[in-house]
Amino acid sequence: MTNDGRNQQARQLPAAADPPPRWTRLGSFPVVAAVLVGLNALMMALIAFGNITDFDTNHQFVDHVLKMDTTNFGGEPGADLDPDVMWRAIDSGGLRTAGYVLIIAWETLAALVLIAAVVAWIAERRAGHPRARALSVIGLLKVILLFFGGFLDIGGEWFQMWRSSAWNGTESALRNIIVAAIPLLLLFLPAGRDSGRSTATADTGAGER
C-alpha cells in the first residue's frame, strides 16, 4: 500500500474519544452504591449506639411488645386483652431483656458489615466489585431481616403489636425496610452491574495509558 493510501485510510478511522472528566465518576454506580450503603450503615450505627447509651427507652418498647399488655387498641394497659392470643406473651422479664439485647447485637453487627461494605466500595478495584457487593447484600439483608422479620412479622403479627396504640413500631419498621431495600434492589439491576464493570475497565485503561 502506498503512503497516500495509508494516509487516506488513517483519515477514515474514527478519532479516539476523549476520556470523560474525573468528576463524572461521582455519578458512577460504585459511588451511588457506596453512598446509599453508607447511609444505611450510619442509620444502623446510630440506632445501635442509641440503644446502648440510652438502654431503657427502647427496652420499654420491646418489653411492652413482648408481654402484650397494650394490645387492646388504646385501652388501659392490661385491661380487655384478647385471651385467644395472650398465651403468646412472654411473662419472663429476663427473657424480654435478653430479646432486647439480641436486637442490639444484631443492629451492631449489621452496622459493622455495612461499614465494611463502604470501605470495600472505596478500596476495591476488581471488575464488578464482588466483595463490596457481597458485604452490601449481607448487611442490607440483616437490616431487612430485623425490621421485616423481627418487627413486622414477629412483633407485629405474632405479638400483635398492630393492636397497640402506645407501643406500635410498624410504621418506623416499614420506613427502615424501604431505605434498605432501595440499594439492595439497585445492586441487582443489570445496568448497575454493567456500570460497575465498565468503571473498573475504564480505570484499568486509564492506568495503561
Residue frames as a rotation matrix with the C-alpha (Angstrom) as fourth column:
MET 1
0.583 0.812 0.000 0.00
0.812 -0.583 0.000 0.00
0.000 0.000 -1.000 0.00
THR 2
-0.143 -0.634 0.760 1.34
0.571 -0.680 -0.460 3.44
0.808 0.368 0.459 -0.92
ASN 3
-0.862 -0.236 -0.448 1.86
0.504 -0.488 -0.712 6.22
-0.051 -0.840 0.540 1.59
ASP 4
-0.773 0.628 0.088 -1.12
-0.563 -0.743 0.362 8.09
0.292 0.230 0.928 0.10
GLY 5
-0.062 0.773 -0.632 -3.32
-0.093 0.626 0.775 5.02
0.994 0.107 0.033 0.61
ARG 6
-0.327 -0.115 -0.938 -2.24
0.838 0.424 -0.344 4.61
0.437 -0.898 -0.042 4.21
ASN 7
-0.990 -0.048 -0.134 -2.78
0.105 -0.885 -0.454 8.30
-0.097 -0.464 0.881 4.92
GLN 8
-0.495 0.868 -0.044 -6.27
-0.608 -0.310 0.731 8.14
0.621 0.389 0.681 3.40
GLN 9
0.015 0.476 -0.879 -7.12
0.348 0.822 0.451 5.03
0.937 -0.313 -0.153 5.47
ALA 10
-0.663 -0.334 -0.670 -5.88
0.734 -0.118 -0.668 6.74
0.144 -0.935 0.324 8.64
ARG 11
-0.935 0.335 0.117 -8.07
-0.340 -0.940 -0.025 9.74
0.102 -0.063 0.993 7.93
GLN 12
-0.199 0.915 -0.351 -11.08
-0.421 0.244 0.874 7.47
0.885 0.322 0.337 7.61
LEU 13
-0.387 0.016 -0.922 -10.55
0.670 0.692 -0.269 5.88
0.634 -0.722 -0.279 11.03
PRO 14
0.676 0.681 0.282 -12.69
0.270 -0.584 0.765 7.43
0.686 -0.441 -0.579 13.81
ALA 15
-0.244 -0.766 0.595 -10.78
-0.368 -0.494 -0.787 9.59
0.897 -0.412 -0.161 16.24
ALA 16
-0.468 0.002 -0.884 -10.36
0.683 0.636 -0.360 8.21
0.561 -0.772 -0.299 19.75
ALA 17
0.530 0.759 0.377 -12.88
0.268 -0.572 0.775 9.72
0.805 -0.310 -0.506 22.13
ASP 18
-0.413 -0.646 0.642 -11.52
-0.416 -0.494 -0.764 11.85
0.810 -0.583 -0.064 24.94
PRO 19
-0.557 0.213 -0.803 -11.92
0.682 0.669 -0.295 10.25
0.475 -0.712 -0.518 28.37
PRO 20
0.494 0.810 0.315 -14.71
0.414 -0.538 0.734 11.81
0.764 -0.232 -0.601 30.45
PRO 21
-0.080 -0.504 0.860 -13.70
-0.568 -0.686 -0.455 14.27
0.819 -0.525 -0.231 33.19
ARG 22
-0.795 -0.337 -0.504 -12.83
0.166 0.678 -0.716 12.71
0.583 -0.653 -0.484 36.52
TRP 23
-0.817 0.496 0.294 -15.72
-0.525 -0.427 -0.737 14.46
-0.239 -0.756 0.609 38.29
THR 24
-0.038 0.848 -0.528 -18.20
-0.874 0.228 0.429 12.37
0.485 0.478 0.733 36.28
ARG 25
-0.567 -0.212 -0.796 -17.18
0.079 0.948 -0.309 9.38
0.820 -0.239 -0.520 38.38
LEU 26
-0.926 0.274 0.260 -19.19
-0.334 -0.277 -0.901 10.93
-0.175 -0.921 0.348 41.21
GLY 27
0.031 0.989 -0.143 -22.26
-0.961 -0.010 -0.277 9.77
-0.276 0.146 0.950 39.31
SER 28
-0.462 -0.274 -0.844 -20.96
-0.603 0.794 0.072 6.24
0.650 0.542 -0.532 38.71
PHE 29
0.475 0.720 -0.506 -22.61
-0.175 0.641 0.747 3.13
0.863 -0.266 0.430 40.10
PRO 30
-0.108 -0.535 -0.838 -19.90
0.747 0.513 -0.424 2.38
0.656 -0.672 0.344 42.73
VAL 31
-0.935 -0.229 0.273 -20.21
0.030 -0.814 -0.580 5.88
0.354 -0.534 0.767 44.17
VAL 32
-0.153 0.961 0.232 -24.02
-0.736 -0.268 0.621 5.74
0.659 -0.076 0.748 44.28
ALA 33
0.435 0.295 -0.851 -23.91
0.175 0.899 0.401 2.29
0.883 -0.323 0.340 45.88
ALA 34
-0.493 -0.714 -0.497 -21.32
0.665 0.058 -0.744 3.39
0.561 -0.697 0.446 48.43
VAL 35
-0.819 0.222 0.530 -23.38
-0.389 -0.893 -0.227 6.45
0.422 -0.392 0.817 49.41
LEU 36
0.185 0.982 -0.027 -26.65
-0.678 0.148 0.720 4.53
0.712 -0.115 0.693 49.82
VAL 37
0.363 -0.143 -0.921 -24.99
0.472 0.880 0.049 1.68
0.803 -0.453 0.387 51.71
GLY 38
-0.710 -0.703 -0.040 -23.12
0.430 -0.388 -0.815 4.24
0.558 -0.596 0.578 53.82
LEU 39
-0.456 0.629 0.629 -26.35
-0.686 -0.699 0.201 5.97
0.567 -0.340 0.751 54.78
ASN 40
0.612 0.653 -0.445 -27.76
-0.252 0.695 0.673 2.64
0.749 -0.300 0.591 55.92
ALA 41
-0.057 -0.732 -0.679 -24.56
0.676 0.473 -0.566 1.96
0.735 -0.491 0.468 57.85
LEU 42
-0.840 -0.234 0.490 -24.86
-0.104 -0.816 -0.568 5.33
0.533 -0.528 0.661 59.58
MET 43
0.063 0.954 0.294 -28.52
-0.738 -0.154 0.657 4.69
0.672 -0.258 0.694 60.42
MET 44
0.642 0.189 -0.743 -27.81
0.178 0.906 0.385 1.27
0.746 -0.380 0.547 61.95
ALA 45
-0.407 -0.861 -0.305 -24.77
0.610 -0.008 -0.793 2.56
0.680 -0.509 0.528 63.84
LEU 46
-0.720 0.189 0.668 -26.81
-0.451 -0.859 -0.243 5.40
0.527 -0.476 0.704 65.35
ILE 47
0.418 0.903 -0.096 -29.67
-0.551 0.336 0.764 3.06
0.722 -0.266 0.639 66.24
ALA 48
0.398 -0.343 -0.851 -27.30
0.559 0.826 -0.072 0.64
0.728 -0.447 0.521 67.97
PHE 49
-0.689 -0.713 0.129 -25.44
0.372 -0.501 -0.782 3.47
0.622 -0.491 0.610 69.70
GLY 50
-0.363 0.641 0.676 -28.69
-0.683 -0.676 0.275 4.99
0.634 -0.362 0.684 70.92
ASN 51
0.649 0.662 -0.375 -29.95
-0.270 0.662 0.700 1.68
0.711 -0.353 0.608 72.28
ILE 52
0.078 -0.709 -0.701 -26.65
0.719 0.527 -0.453 1.04
0.690 -0.469 0.551 74.07
THR 53
-0.840 -0.512 0.183 -26.27
0.287 -0.704 -0.650 4.51
0.461 -0.493 0.738 75.59
ASP 54
-0.531 0.759 0.376 -29.99
-0.847 -0.490 -0.206 5.00
0.028 -0.428 0.903 76.28
PHE 55
-0.972 -0.031 -0.233 -30.82
-0.054 0.994 0.095 1.40
0.228 0.105 -0.968 77.09
ASP 56
-0.739 0.673 -0.021 -34.10
0.269 0.266 -0.926 1.94
-0.617 -0.690 -0.377 78.93
THR 57
-0.401 0.642 -0.653 -36.07
-0.705 -0.671 -0.227 3.89
-0.584 0.369 0.722 76.31
ASN 58
-0.113 0.348 -0.931 -36.40
-0.880 0.399 0.256 1.17
0.461 0.848 0.262 73.68
HIS 59
-0.960 -0.160 -0.228 -36.19
-0.027 0.868 -0.497 -1.52
0.277 -0.471 -0.838 76.35
GLN 60
-0.573 0.819 0.038 -39.63
-0.263 -0.140 -0.955 -0.36
-0.776 -0.557 0.295 77.46
PHE 61
-0.004 0.556 -0.831 -40.88
-0.991 -0.115 -0.072 -0.65
-0.136 0.823 0.551 73.90
VAL 62
-0.473 -0.246 -0.846 -39.61
-0.488 0.873 0.018 -4.23
0.734 0.421 -0.533 73.48
ASP 63
-0.994 0.079 0.074 -40.83
-0.029 0.462 -0.886 -5.11
-0.105 -0.883 -0.457 76.97
HIS 64
-0.306 0.948 -0.093 -44.40
-0.550 -0.255 -0.795 -3.98
-0.777 -0.192 0.599 76.28
VAL 65
-0.007 0.281 -0.960 -44.48
-0.973 0.220 0.071 -5.62
0.231 0.934 0.272 72.85
LEU 66
-0.641 -0.363 -0.677 -43.32
-0.316 0.928 -0.198 -8.99
0.700 0.087 -0.709 74.16
LYS 67
-0.942 0.327 -0.069 -45.64
0.210 0.420 -0.883 -9.05
-0.260 -0.847 -0.465 77.17
MET 68
-0.681 0.674 0.286 -48.55
0.416 0.035 0.909 -7.79
0.602 0.738 -0.304 75.01
ASP 69
-0.492 0.490 -0.720 -50.11
0.797 -0.080 -0.599 -5.74
-0.351 -0.868 -0.351 77.80
THR 70
-0.431 0.357 -0.829 -51.24
-0.233 -0.931 -0.280 -2.91
-0.872 0.073 0.485 75.49
THR 71
-0.995 0.095 0.020 -52.75
0.049 0.324 0.945 -4.97
0.083 0.941 -0.327 72.65
ASN 72
-0.329 0.921 -0.210 -56.18
0.847 0.189 -0.496 -3.51
-0.417 -0.341 -0.842 73.39
PHE 73
-0.089 0.286 0.954 -56.43
0.831 -0.507 0.229 -0.64
0.549 0.813 -0.193 70.88
GLY 74
-0.426 -0.224 0.876 -55.57
-0.035 -0.964 -0.264 2.12
0.904 -0.143 0.403 73.32
GLY 75
0.700 0.709 -0.086 -57.24
0.028 0.093 0.995 0.79
0.714 -0.699 0.045 76.46
GLU 76
0.590 -0.477 0.652 -55.66
-0.805 -0.278 0.525 0.73
-0.069 -0.834 -0.548 79.89
PRO 77
-0.313 -0.796 -0.518 -52.55
-0.758 0.538 -0.368 -1.48
0.572 0.277 -0.772 79.97
GLY 78
-0.987 -0.147 0.061 -53.51
-0.157 0.830 -0.534 -5.00
0.028 -0.537 -0.843 80.98
ALA 79
-0.362 0.927 0.099 -57.26
-0.262 0.000 -0.965 -4.45
-0.895 -0.375 0.243 80.52
ASP 80
0.599 0.780 -0.182 -59.58
-0.423 0.115 -0.899 -6.02
-0.680 0.615 0.398 77.95
LEU 81
-0.449 -0.825 -0.343 -56.86
-0.809 0.212 0.548 -8.21
-0.379 0.523 -0.763 76.46
ASP 82
0.390 0.589 -0.708 -57.78
-0.860 0.508 -0.051 -10.93
0.329 0.629 0.704 73.98
PRO 83
0.262 -0.291 0.920 -57.41
-0.647 0.654 0.392 -14.34
-0.716 -0.698 -0.017 75.70
ASP 84
0.943 0.144 0.300 -57.18
0.106 0.725 -0.681 -16.05
-0.315 0.674 0.668 72.32
VAL 85
0.625 -0.760 0.177 -53.74
0.159 -0.098 -0.982 -14.51
0.764 0.642 0.060 71.69
MET 86
0.605 -0.395 0.692 -52.41
-0.745 -0.588 0.315 -13.66
0.282 -0.706 -0.650 75.16
TRP 87
0.887 -0.313 0.341 -50.88
0.100 0.849 0.519 -17.13
-0.452 -0.426 0.784 75.51
ARG 88
0.615 -0.682 0.397 -48.20
0.594 0.069 -0.802 -15.87
0.519 0.728 0.447 73.12
ALA 89
0.742 -0.294 0.602 -46.97
-0.440 -0.892 0.106 -13.24
0.506 -0.343 -0.791 75.60
ILE 90
-0.063 -0.841 -0.538 -43.58
0.407 0.470 -0.783 -13.66
0.911 -0.268 0.313 77.28
ASP 91
0.864 0.504 -0.017 -44.06
0.187 -0.288 0.939 -13.37
0.468 -0.814 -0.343 81.03
SER 92
0.439 -0.773 -0.458 -40.39
0.860 0.214 0.463 -13.56
-0.260 -0.597 0.759 82.00
GLY 93
0.935 -0.141 -0.327 -38.76
-0.156 -0.988 -0.019 -10.15
-0.320 0.068 -0.945 82.32
GLY 94
0.038 -0.988 0.151 -35.36
-0.242 0.137 0.960 -11.77
-0.969 -0.073 -0.234 81.91
LEU 95
-0.184 -0.043 0.982 -36.32
0.792 0.586 0.174 -13.28
-0.583 0.809 -0.074 78.56
ARG 96
0.820 0.511 0.258 -37.72
0.568 -0.666 -0.484 -9.95
-0.076 0.544 -0.836 77.37
THR 97
0.670 -0.658 -0.345 -34.47
-0.450 -0.729 0.517 -8.20
-0.591 -0.191 -0.784 78.29
ALA 98
-0.229 -0.761 0.607 -32.46
0.143 0.591 0.794 -10.95
-0.963 0.269 -0.026 76.58
GLY 99
0.295 0.429 0.854 -34.53
0.906 0.160 -0.393 -10.40
-0.305 0.889 -0.341 73.43
TYR 100
0.989 0.059 -0.138 -33.74
0.031 -0.980 -0.198 -6.70
-0.147 0.191 -0.970 73.53
VAL 101
0.236 -0.971 -0.023 -30.01
-0.422 -0.124 0.898 -7.40
-0.875 -0.202 -0.439 73.95
LEU 102
-0.187 -0.255 0.949 -30.11
0.625 0.714 0.315 -9.72
-0.758 0.652 0.026 70.95
ILE 103
0.755 0.502 0.422 -31.73
0.649 -0.479 -0.592 -6.96
-0.095 0.720 -0.687 68.90
ILE 104
0.805 -0.512 -0.300 -28.94
-0.425 -0.850 0.311 -4.55
-0.415 -0.123 -0.902 69.83
ALA 105
-0.112 -0.875 0.471 -26.30
-0.086 0.481 0.872 -7.15
-0.990 0.057 -0.129 68.97
TRP 106
0.129 0.247 0.960 -27.95
0.878 0.421 -0.226 -7.72
-0.460 0.873 -0.163 65.57
GLU 107
0.969 0.247 0.031 -28.08
0.238 -0.885 -0.401 -3.96
-0.072 0.396 -0.915 64.90
THR 108
0.477 -0.863 -0.167 -24.41
-0.506 -0.425 0.750 -3.59
-0.718 -0.274 -0.640 65.82
LEU 109
-0.241 -0.568 0.787 -23.34
0.314 0.722 0.617 -6.46
-0.918 0.396 0.004 63.58
ALA 110
0.495 0.492 0.716 -25.40
0.842 -0.065 -0.536 -5.08
-0.217 0.868 -0.447 60.67
ALA 111
0.951 -0.174 -0.256 -23.74
-0.185 -0.983 -0.019 -1.68
-0.249 0.065 -0.966 61.10
LEU 112
0.105 -0.985 0.137 -20.25
-0.381 0.088 0.920 -3.22
-0.918 -0.149 -0.366 61.11
VAL 113
-0.119 -0.097 0.988 -20.94
0.709 0.688 0.153 -5.26
-0.695 0.719 -0.014 57.96
LEU 114
0.768 0.480 0.425 -22.30
0.640 -0.533 -0.554 -2.20
-0.040 0.697 -0.716 56.16
ILE 115
0.731 -0.601 -0.324 -19.30
-0.440 -0.778 0.448 -0.10
-0.522 -0.185 -0.833 57.23
ALA 116
-0.218 -0.809 0.546 -17.01
0.033 0.553 0.832 -2.82
-0.975 0.200 -0.094 55.85
ALA 117
0.249 0.391 0.886 -19.04
0.885 0.280 -0.372 -2.71
-0.394 0.877 -0.276 52.61
VAL 118
0.985 0.101 -0.144 -18.49
0.052 -0.949 -0.311 1.04
-0.168 0.299 -0.939 52.26
VAL 119
0.244 -0.968 -0.057 -14.75
-0.520 -0.180 0.835 0.60
-0.819 -0.174 -0.547 52.75
ALA 120
-0.234 -0.300 0.925 -14.79
0.479 0.792 0.378 -2.14
-0.846 0.531 -0.042 50.10
TRP 121
0.705 0.535 0.465 -16.63
0.674 -0.301 -0.675 0.09
-0.221 0.789 -0.572 47.62
ILE 122
0.864 -0.418 -0.280 -13.91
-0.416 -0.907 0.072 2.71
-0.284 0.054 -0.957 48.08
ALA 123
0.054 -0.975 0.214 -10.89
-0.667 0.125 0.735 0.41
-0.743 -0.182 -0.643 48.07
GLU 124
0.058 -0.028 0.998 -11.83
0.331 0.944 0.007 -2.43
-0.942 0.330 0.064 45.71
ARG 125
-0.213 -0.222 -0.951 -10.66
-0.741 -0.598 0.306 -2.13
-0.637 0.770 -0.037 42.09
ARG 126
-0.847 -0.072 0.526 -11.77
0.185 0.888 0.420 -5.53
-0.498 0.454 -0.739 40.76
ALA 127
-0.811 0.567 -0.145 -14.32
-0.363 -0.292 0.885 -5.56
0.459 0.770 0.443 37.95
GLY 128
-0.039 0.926 -0.375 -17.85
0.099 0.377 0.921 -5.72
0.994 -0.002 -0.107 39.33
HIS 129
-0.434 -0.216 0.875 -16.73
-0.748 -0.454 -0.483 -5.06
0.502 -0.864 0.036 42.94
PRO 130
-0.007 0.518 -0.855 -17.65
0.015 0.855 0.518 -8.59
1.000 -0.009 -0.014 44.12
ARG 131
-0.596 -0.259 -0.760 -16.50
0.712 0.268 -0.649 -8.17
0.372 -0.928 0.024 47.72
ALA 132
-0.965 0.262 -0.008 -18.25
-0.239 -0.889 -0.391 -4.81
-0.110 -0.375 0.920 48.14
ARG 133
-0.300 0.900 -0.315 -21.44
-0.670 0.036 0.742 -6.21
0.679 0.433 0.592 46.62
ALA 134
-0.145 0.220 -0.965 -21.42
0.375 0.914 0.152 -9.29
0.916 -0.340 -0.215 48.83
LEU 135
-0.812 -0.205 -0.546 -20.88
0.582 -0.215 -0.784 -7.28
0.044 -0.955 0.294 52.01
SER 136
-0.841 0.540 0.026 -23.57
-0.537 -0.841 0.064 -4.78
0.057 0.040 0.998 50.98
VAL 137
-0.137 0.824 -0.550 -26.11
-0.413 0.458 0.787 -7.51
0.901 0.335 0.277 50.28
ILE 138
-0.314 -0.034 -0.949 -25.37
0.668 0.702 -0.246 -9.27
0.674 -0.712 -0.198 53.59
GLY 139
-0.939 -0.114 -0.323 -25.61
0.320 -0.629 -0.709 -6.03
-0.123 -0.769 0.627 55.59
LEU 140
-0.684 0.727 -0.059 -28.78
-0.698 -0.629 0.343 -4.83
0.212 0.276 0.937 53.89
LEU 141
-0.109 0.628 -0.771 -30.41
-0.064 0.769 0.636 -8.23
0.992 0.119 -0.043 54.30
LYS 142
-0.626 -0.155 -0.764 -29.62
0.714 0.280 -0.641 -8.09
0.313 -0.947 -0.065 58.01
VAL 143
-0.943 0.322 -0.080 -31.45
-0.271 -0.887 -0.375 -4.75
-0.192 -0.332 0.924 58.21
ILE 144
-0.325 0.869 -0.373 -34.47
-0.753 0.001 0.658 -6.12
0.572 0.494 0.655 56.35
LEU 145
-0.269 0.191 -0.944 -34.50
0.336 0.937 0.094 -9.33
0.903 -0.292 -0.317 58.41
LEU 146
-0.894 -0.110 -0.435 -34.50
0.449 -0.226 -0.865 -7.28
-0.003 -0.968 0.251 61.60
PHE 147
-0.788 0.563 -0.249 -37.27
-0.439 -0.797 -0.414 -4.86
-0.432 -0.217 0.875 60.69
PHE 148
-0.212 0.724 -0.656 -39.33
-0.824 0.228 0.519 -7.09
0.525 0.651 0.549 58.40
GLY 149
-0.154 0.106 -0.982 -38.88
0.143 0.986 0.084 -10.45
0.978 -0.128 -0.167 60.11
GLY 150
-0.758 -0.268 -0.594 -38.38
0.586 0.117 -0.802 -9.17
0.285 -0.956 0.069 63.64
PHE 151
-0.900 0.352 -0.256 -40.61
-0.128 -0.775 -0.619 -6.13
-0.416 -0.525 0.743 63.93
LEU 152
-0.377 0.812 -0.446 -43.35
-0.918 -0.265 0.294 -6.70
0.120 0.520 0.845 61.35
ASP 153
-0.120 0.334 -0.935 -43.64
-0.302 0.885 0.355 -10.49
0.946 0.325 -0.005 61.30
ILE 154
-0.450 -0.125 -0.884 -42.79
0.649 0.634 -0.420 -11.46
0.613 -0.763 -0.204 64.87
GLY 155
-0.925 0.057 -0.375 -43.56
0.260 -0.624 -0.737 -8.23
-0.276 -0.780 0.562 66.73
GLY 156
-0.727 0.640 -0.247 -46.43
-0.686 -0.687 0.238 -7.04
-0.017 0.343 0.939 64.55
GLU 157
-0.022 0.760 -0.649 -48.24
-0.651 0.482 0.586 -10.30
0.759 0.436 0.485 63.89
TRP 158
-0.233 -0.075 -0.970 -47.15
0.409 0.897 -0.168 -12.89
0.882 -0.436 -0.178 66.45
PHE 159
-0.678 -0.074 -0.731 -47.13
0.729 -0.197 -0.656 -10.48
-0.095 -0.978 0.188 69.38
GLN 160
0.195 0.945 0.262 -49.98
0.965 -0.233 0.124 -8.42
0.178 0.229 -0.957 67.88
MET 161
-0.624 -0.522 -0.581 -48.13
0.632 -0.775 0.016 -5.09
-0.459 -0.357 0.814 68.02
TRP 162
-0.806 0.329 0.493 -50.57
0.263 -0.547 0.795 -3.66
0.531 0.770 0.354 65.47
ARG 163
0.209 0.941 -0.267 -53.27
0.709 0.042 0.704 -3.67
0.674 -0.337 -0.658 68.18
SER 164
0.040 -0.274 -0.961 -51.28
0.934 -0.331 0.133 -1.34
-0.354 -0.903 0.243 70.43
SER 165
0.823 0.269 0.501 -51.76
0.433 -0.868 -0.244 2.41
0.369 0.418 -0.830 70.25
ALA 166
0.880 -0.475 0.032 -48.91
-0.358 -0.616 0.702 3.24
-0.313 -0.629 -0.711 72.63
TRP 167
-0.084 -0.954 0.288 -46.22
-0.473 0.293 0.831 0.76
-0.877 -0.066 -0.476 71.50
ASN 168
0.745 0.368 0.557 -46.65
0.340 0.510 -0.790 0.28
-0.575 0.778 0.255 67.76
GLY 169
-0.045 -0.886 -0.461 -43.46
-0.282 -0.431 0.857 0.32
-0.958 0.168 -0.230 65.72
THR 170
0.242 0.174 0.954 -44.83
0.689 0.662 -0.296 -0.92
-0.683 0.729 0.040 62.41
GLU 171
0.982 0.166 0.086 -44.54
0.178 -0.691 -0.701 2.43
-0.057 0.704 -0.708 60.58
SER 172
0.484 -0.871 -0.083 -40.93
-0.793 -0.477 0.378 3.06
-0.369 -0.117 -0.922 61.60
ALA 173
-0.083 -0.482 0.872 -40.06
-0.006 0.876 0.483 -0.57
-0.997 0.035 -0.076 60.78
LEU 174
0.600 0.388 0.699 -41.58
0.674 0.226 -0.704 -0.18
-0.430 0.894 -0.126 57.31
ARG 175
0.935 -0.297 -0.193 -39.58
-0.346 -0.882 -0.321 3.01
-0.075 0.367 -0.927 56.76
ASN 176
0.096 -0.962 0.257 -36.34
-0.725 0.109 0.680 1.24
-0.682 -0.252 -0.687 57.63
ILE 177
0.112 0.019 0.994 -37.22
0.422 0.904 -0.065 -1.68
-0.900 0.427 0.093 55.34
ILE 178
0.911 0.317 0.264 -37.73
0.369 -0.341 -0.865 0.71
-0.184 0.885 -0.427 52.41
VAL 179
0.720 -0.672 -0.171 -34.44
-0.685 -0.728 -0.025 2.58
-0.108 0.135 -0.985 52.87
ALA 180
-0.188 -0.778 0.599 -32.58
-0.475 0.606 0.638 -0.75
-0.860 -0.165 -0.483 52.98
ALA 181
0.279 0.377 0.883 -34.50
0.489 0.736 -0.468 -2.29
-0.827 0.562 0.021 50.07
ILE 182
0.925 0.110 -0.364 -33.70
-0.211 -0.647 -0.733 0.54
-0.316 0.754 -0.575 47.64
PRO 183
0.092 -0.946 -0.311 -29.91
-0.980 -0.142 0.143 -0.02
-0.179 0.291 -0.940 47.49
LEU 184
-0.335 -0.180 0.925 -30.43
-0.209 0.971 0.113 -3.78
-0.919 -0.155 -0.363 47.70
LEU 185
0.633 0.616 0.469 -32.56
0.375 0.286 -0.882 -3.70
-0.678 0.734 -0.050 44.55
LEU 186
0.775 -0.392 -0.496 -30.06
-0.601 -0.699 -0.386 -1.36
-0.196 0.598 -0.778 42.90
LEU 187
-0.178 -0.928 0.326 -27.28
-0.742 0.344 0.575 -3.89
-0.646 -0.139 -0.750 43.42
PHE 188
-0.351 0.106 0.930 -29.17
0.294 0.956 0.001 -6.48
-0.889 0.274 -0.366 41.36
LEU 189
0.715 0.567 -0.408 -30.16
-0.180 -0.415 -0.892 -4.24
-0.675 0.711 -0.195 38.44
PRO 190
0.536 -0.533 0.654 -28.38
0.813 0.534 -0.231 -5.28
-0.227 0.656 0.720 35.19
ALA 191
0.690 -0.269 0.672 -27.48
0.204 -0.819 -0.537 -1.67
0.695 0.507 -0.510 34.45
GLY 192
0.792 -0.384 0.476 -25.82
-0.609 -0.427 0.669 -1.37
-0.053 -0.819 -0.571 37.84
ARG 193
0.597 -0.584 0.551 -23.74
0.249 0.787 0.564 -4.50
-0.763 -0.200 0.615 37.34
ASP 194
0.518 -0.387 0.762 -22.63
0.835 0.037 -0.549 -3.37
0.184 0.921 0.343 33.87
SER 195
0.801 -0.192 0.567 -21.78
-0.170 -0.981 -0.092 0.09
0.574 -0.023 -0.819 35.21
GLY 196
0.765 -0.526 0.372 -19.58
-0.384 0.090 0.919 -1.42
-0.517 -0.846 -0.133 37.89
ARG 197
0.425 -0.617 0.662 -17.67
0.673 0.705 0.226 -3.46
-0.606 0.350 0.715 35.32
SER 198
0.574 -0.178 0.799 -17.30
0.669 -0.461 -0.584 -0.58
0.472 0.870 -0.146 32.88
THR 199
0.903 -0.254 0.346 -15.98
-0.385 -0.835 0.394 1.70
0.188 -0.489 -0.852 35.60
ALA 200
0.549 -0.727 0.413 -13.32
-0.070 0.452 0.889 -0.81
-0.833 -0.517 0.198 36.56
THR 201
0.389 -0.381 0.839 -12.41
0.885 0.409 -0.224 -1.29
-0.258 0.829 0.496 32.88
ALA 202
0.789 -0.057 0.611 -12.10
0.238 -0.889 -0.391 2.46
0.566 0.454 -0.688 32.37
ASP 203
0.816 -0.519 0.255 -9.83
-0.494 -0.397 0.773 2.75
-0.300 -0.757 -0.580 35.40
THR 204
0.394 -0.688 0.610 -7.62
0.390 0.726 0.566 -0.04
-0.832 0.015 0.554 34.07
GLY 205
0.487 -0.161 0.859 -7.44
0.859 -0.090 -0.504 1.55
0.158 0.983 0.094 30.64
ALA 206
0.911 -0.145 0.385 -6.55
-0.164 -0.986 0.017 4.92
0.377 -0.079 -0.923 32.13
GLY 207
0.651 -0.701 0.291 -3.76
-0.304 0.111 0.946 3.30
-0.696 -0.705 -0.141 34.10
GLU 208
0.336 -0.531 0.778 -2.37
0.749 0.652 0.121 1.62
-0.571 0.542 0.616 31.00
ARG 209
0.665 -0.073 0.743 -2.27
0.553 -0.620 -0.556 4.89
0.501 0.781 -0.372 29.09
